[in-house]
Amino acid sequence: MVGPPPRGDTRAGLLHVPSFSSPDVGTPPEGWAPLLRLARLATRPLDRFLKIQAASGILLLLATAAALAWANSPRAPGCAALWHTPVGVRFGDFAFERPLEWVVNDGLMVIFFFVVGL
């Protein structure tokens, strides 16, 4: 046998696995309680909003309105510059970079239509 001997009861070739069913396993220390309460309080409005079935439609309409306002404002060159920002993956000498516009149009739209087709 290679390596250290197994721990626990090995009489029948089985190891003893301790039980993790005690109530305090997985709960944070008492010092985290105020932070945990604050996190729950901060995320409660977001949870309520996301439980509404129309939330995704509302978010899509707001994003569309913001994009239209940005594209038609005096800051439109910033919008165009964002679309031409290179996005990619590099592994050593291998580099795959495309503009953000290509990633959205050819990458994310493929995933969208694949999900809709399911």
Secondary structure, 3 states (H helix, E strand, C coil): CCCCCCCCCCCCCCCCCCCCCCCCCCCCCHHHHHHHHHHHHHHHHHHHHHCCCCHHHHHHHHHHHHHHHHHCCCCHHHHHHHHCCEEEEEECCEEEEEEHHHHHHHHHHHHHHHHHHC
